[in-house]
Amino acid sequence: MRKKIIAGNWKMNNDIFQTTDLLNGLKEKISSSEHLVIVCPPFTSLVVAQQLLKNSPIKLGAQDVSLFDSGAYTGEISVGMLKAAGCSYVIVGHSERRQYHGETNEIINKKAKKVLDAGLIPIICIGETLDEREKGITDQILTTQTKGVLADFSNAEVEKSIIAYEPVWAIGTGKTATKEQAEESHQLIRKVISQMYSWATAEKVIIQYGGSVKSENAKELLSQPNIDGALVGGACLKADSFAAIITAV
Ligand code: PEP
């Protein structure tokens, strides 16, 4: 049985003071959970978050990582820095990184490898755009993305990784995929992983759904057999709404 993993991607929201308020609120509401709960604040809030989460079951993640370990890469943050700041998870390849920073499956694959090599766990995002869904090529896009982002992973590496299926048209739009649409895509992704590795491996991989998840739709989506958690954007920015998702599933 796969554990449910609920992660909150804060994106470019919350300075260190707002981080303190949000995490104190969240700690009060989530002092224990049968699910694994992760928060991914901006880089500047990681150290304060690490301090605040010391005696809490809530784990810490980052939203991106550099391809490089150190040196003349202005503005970049290495995986070693994230580890020292208390991160155990790193989101890679979010659709906003693909859209605004030109990240390709190849770059995302290299970033995910960096994260794994450092002993951290990547949350690797994939998902089709509205245009791709309307053209009827969702399966083709998800197959290419899955193969691309997992290229050259060992069995152990793929089993450790988390995949986040996030249909781009559902991110921040209030339009959630139906449970049938989401389950169908999750099934496909798991099938592609099974063809690359084996069913035994594919069965172990956590595949989260992301795209306008809220407490009202979380239970229905996460009770699908292949949906193992959620990557939450907007609804993770308030302790009440994030905690309501965690307790709803
Ligand atoms: C996201 O950005 O990963 C996301 C799923 O956002 P939202 O929940 O706001 O759609």
Residues whose N, C-alpha, C, O or C-beta is under 5 A from the ligand:
A	BS01	PEP	N9 A170 I171 G172 T173 G210 G211 S212 V213 L231 V232 G233 G234 A235
